[in-house]
């Protein structure tokens, strides 16, 4: 039977920068090495804390999990 072995978890922040001619420009910032057992509330608190330290407003935060599918 196959199983998925956790490799890594990261958060990707999308920041909204003021662009030329009033157009918005988006940039991303990744935070990695997050524990696999981090609960959604913990990740939300982390995103809020880090977002408050950034120069530009946070448009969105996405969570990415990477795993390896292995046969037993």
N, C-alpha and C positions, 0 to 999 in steps of 0.2 A: 504494500500500500504506500502511496506517495504522501509526502508531507512537505510543508513549507517551513524552511528554517529562516528566521528573521536575520537580516543582514544589517539594516540601518533604518532610522527614521529621521526625517528632516522637515522643517517648516520653511515655506517660501512666502515671503512678504512681497506684495506688489505695492510699490510706492507711486503716488501721483505727483509728478513734478510739473511746475508751470512751464509750458513750452512757449516757443515763439508764436506770435500772431494769435495768442489766446488758446491755442490747441494744447490739450493735455498730453504729457509724455509719461509713459509708465516705465519704471525700472524695477528690477527684482533684487531681493536680498535673501540669501539662504542661510538658515541656522541648522547645523547638523549635530550629530552625536547626541541625539535625544533618546532617552531610554524607551525601550519597547513597551514598558508597562505604564507609561504616562497616560493618565486619564484625560478625557476631553476637557474637564474643568481645569485641570492643571495646565494643559496646553493653551487654553483660553486665557488663563491668568498670565502665563509666560508671554503670549502674544501681546496682551494689553500692556504689560510692563515694558517690554522691548519697544513696542510701538510708541510709547510715551517718550522714549529716549531719542527717537529718530527725528531728523530735521524736517522730513516731509510726511504728509499724512499717509496712513496705511489704507489702501483701497481694498485689499483682500489678503487673507492668510490661508494657505493650502498646506495640508499635511501629506507627505509622501512616505510610504513604507516600501522598502525593498526587501524582497525575500528570494530564497533559492529553493526551487522545487527539487526534492531529492526522493529517490526510491529507498526503501528500507533495506 
